[in-house]
Amino acid sequence: MVDGFASTTFQIQAIEQYIRSVIYFNNWVFDANGILVDGEIPRGPAIKFPIEYSHTENGGSFSYDDPMPLSDATLGVYASFNKDQYQKAIRTYGTLKAYNVGSGQTLATALGTSIGNDRELNITLASMRGQITAAAIADLEAQIDSAGTYSDDSLTRSTYNLASYEDTTAGALTLNQMEDAVEALMSTTYGQAQLSDLFWLMPINQKTNLGRLQSATIGSTVDTSYLGMYTDAQNPAPMDAGRLARVQTYEGIPIYVVPGMTSTVILLCRRGTLKRYVWRPVEIKEKDVLADQTLLHAIMGLNVICDMPLWNAKLSAKTA
């Protein structure tokens, strides 16, 4: 069938007012308020910001007759990200709207005279938000990294001190790896964060893996914090045998599950370093086309950027 026809035909033949849809669209980028901070949007085709990456110190102790030293020097470089925008098209048919006039009821949101209530528009916009979310999650995972380059200017991480802490050890997740990531970000090398500055981003399967870590041997010491529960035989209260719902923090650092995140990756992030730039709010333009049709054009521009990869950490290649 032609574009847009299958959906609208399906809707006007429905005899109930609501669709039981099994289609899922990820909306995390738009719901992650507090995790993603809305950044100030610069003019132009790119989001550009300066980074200081080197400071040369020439001062120090001296004797009374020593000459004045050369002045200190700080070097900087610009990082930029091209502004990303997305588009969708929605097509409706006047004949199918006319079919919907008469006795009885079909879908309440189908083929209405108000464009804003059309099911075709709503589901297409949800799809666009899902595509934006998928792209944004992939961008974050690529930007928080110890290798490769950073930004659309392809800045070498080693040259400009833009390498994140990363544990690339392949295999099952361990408490040691998570503890080492926390320790790294609290060191002077990676910005000396406080525990309250940090949060974990992980897919649901890695949160499950963390819950299953019932014990860990560190040197000669056994960490019993994840050992099985103890129950009182005289207490008749119901017992919950699970752990997943209880695993909400690690080392006091909150855990946020990110749907659609790579199943082998965990990120430890510092607050204020993940920015969301909605540089072009959603626009819907109606365009008349030939025949008895209405064509809509939906556009939105959005970027998600980690502007301080050095202050963030990544655990990669962990068993899903």
N, C-alpha and C positions, 0 to 999 in steps of 0.2 A: 504494500500500500504506500501511498505518498506520505511525505513527512507530515506528522501531526494527526493523520487520519485514524490510525489504529487506536490511539489513546482516547480521542473524542468519541469515536464510535462505541468503544467499550463503555464509556461513561453514560451515554444517553440510553443504553440498553439495560443499565442496572435498575433494579427494582427497589433497592434500599438506598437510604440517604448517605451511607458512609462506606468507604472502602476499607477493607482490612488489608492494608498494604504490608508486604514482607520486604519492601525496599528500605534500606538503611542508608542515611547520609550523615557522615561525620560532621559535627558542628563545633569541635573542640576549640578551634581558634577564636570563635566568636563568644564562647562561654568562659574562656580562661582569664577572666578579669582578676587582677591581683598577681597572676603569674606572668601574663604579658602586659607590659606597661605601654600605654599609647604614647608614641613618640611625637615630637614636634616635626611636622612635615615640611621639608625644604622645597623651594621652587625648583623647577627644572625636571629633566627626564630621569634623574637619579637621586638616590638618598645618599648624601656624601657627608662624611665627618672626619675630623683630623684625629690622629693617634700619635701621642708622644711615645717614642720607643727607646730613646737612649739619652743618658745624661752623663756628661763628662765633668768630673770634679777636678779642679786645679788648685783649690785652696788647701789649707792645713796649718799645722803649727809652724812657727817661724821665729827667728832671732831678730833682735831690734834693728839690725842693719840689713835684713834681707829685702830684696826688691818685691814689689807687689806682683802676685802671680797673674797669669792669664785668666780671663773671666771664664766661668763655667759655660758649658755649651749644651743645649738640648736640641735633639733632632726629632723631626716629626714627618709623618707621611699621611696622605689622604686615603681613606677607604671609601669605596662607593658601591652601591647596589642599584642596578637598573630597576626602575619601577615596573612591577609586574601587574598586568591587567588581564582580565578574563571576560569572555563573552558567551552568551547563549542566545538561541533563537527559539521563539514559540510561535506556532502557526495554529490558528483556529479557523473554522469554516462556518459561514453564515447559514448554509443549508442545515447543518447539524444543530445549530442553535434553533432554527425554525422547527426542526423535528421535536424539540423539547417543549414546544408550546402545546398545551392540551391538558386533559384530565390525568389524574394520577401524579405520583411523585417519582423523581429520579434523584440522582445525587444533588444534594443541596448546593455544592460548590461547583457543579459542572455546567459549563457553557452558559454562564450567566451573562446578562447584558453589561454588568460591571466587570471590566477587565481585571480589577484587583481581586475579584473573588473566583477567578477561573482556576480550576484545578491544574490545568496545563501550566499556568504561570507559577503557581505555588510550588509544584514539584520540580519545575525546572530551576527555580531560584534555590531550592534546597540542594539540588544537584550541583549547582555552581558553588555554593558554600562548601559542599563536600570536597570538590576539586581543589578549592583554595586551601582548605585544611590539610589535605594530603600533601600539597606542594609545600606548605609552610612547615609541616613536621619534617619532611625530607630536608628542607633548607637548614633547620636547626641542627639536625643530626650531622649534616655536612660541615656546618660552620664551627661546631664544638668538636674539635678534632686536633690531633697532635701532628698530623702529616698533611701533605698537599699544600694548597694555597688558600688564601682568605680573600673574600669579596670578589666582585667582578673586575677588580683591578689586578687579580691574581698575585696578591702580595705573598712573598715567601715567608712562612711563619717563623723560621729560625732567624731570619734577618731582622724582622720587626717585632720579635718577642710576642707572637700571636698564637703560640702553640698551647692548646689546652692540656691539662693533665689527662692521660689516657692509659688505661690498662687494657691491653689487647690480647691477654692470655686466653687462648681458646679453651673452653671446657665449662664445667658447672660453676655457677656463681658461688662465691665463698664470702664469709663475713670479713675475712682479712682484706679482700679486694675493696669492699665497701668502706671499711675502716681506713684503709690507706688513702682512698679518695678524699675522705673527710679530712684526714691529717694533711694531705697535700694542699687543699684549699685554705687551710688554716695556717700554712707556712708563709714566710715572706716571699717565696718564689712565686706563689700564685695569689698574692693579694692579701693574705692574712685575714681571712674572713672569720666572723664569729658564727657560732652554731645557729644563732637566730637569723643570720643572713641567708641561710641555705634552704633548698628544698630539692627533693628527688622527683624526677620524671621517669616513669617506667611503664611498659605495657603490662597488662593484667597478668600475663604468664610469669613475668619476672617477680611480680608481687607474690604470686603463688609460690615460686621457687624460694623466695626469702622466707615465707612462712613455714616452708618445709625444712629449713635449716634448724634441726632440733638440737644439735650440739656442734661445737667446733673446738678443735684442739689448737691452741696457740702456744707454741713452745711446749712446756710441760703442764700448762694450765688448761683445764677444761672449762669452756664457757657453757654454763648450764641455763642461760637465759631463755633458750628455746626448747628445753627438755619438756617431756610430757607433763600434763597436769596432775595434781594430787587431788583426790576427792575424799570427802568425809562420809563414811558408810552410814552415819546416823543422820545425815542431811538429806531429806527427800526432795530437795529442790531439783528441777530439771538441769541436766548437764549438757553443755555444748562441747562437742568433741572437736570442733574445727578451730582453725587459727587465722584463716584468711581475713575475716571481718575484723579481727583484732589488730592486725598488722597495719597500723596507720602512720607510724613514725619509725625511724631508725636513728639511734643516737639523738633522739629528741627532734630530729629533722623531719618535717612532714613529707608524706608520700602522696603524689598525685598520679593517678592512672591516666595515661594518654591513649585513647582508642586510636588504632591505626599506626602506632609507633612500631618501629622494627622490633621483632620479637627477641632479638639477641642483644639489644642495646639498653643501657641505663644511663641517664644523665643526672649529674649533681650540679645544680645551677645556683647562681648567686642572684638574689633579688635585685631588680632594677637593671639587669643586663640583657633581658629579653624584651625586645620592643616590637610593638605592633603598629604598623603605619597604614591606616585606611586613607590612602591619599586620593582615592576616587570613590565616593559613596555610590551605592548601587543606583543605576539609572535605567529606566525602562522607557523605550521610545516606541511609539506605535507607528507602523508603516503600512499603508494600504498597498496591496499588491493586486495583480491581475486576477480575474475570476472572483468568486464570492468568498474571499479569504481576508483574514487580518493577520499581519505578521508583526511580532513584537521583537525588539532587540534589547537584551539585558546586558549591562556592562558593569564591572566593578574592578577597582584597583586596590591591591593590598599586598604588603610585604611584611614578613616577620624576620627580624634580624637580631642576632646575638652580637652586640657591639663591643663586648669584652671577652673574647674566647679564652684569654689567659686566666680569667677568674672562674672558669667553669671546668667541669670534669666529665669524663666519658668512660664507661665500662663497655667494651665491645667484644663481639665473638663469644658471648656467653650462651651456654646451651639453653635452647628454648624450652 
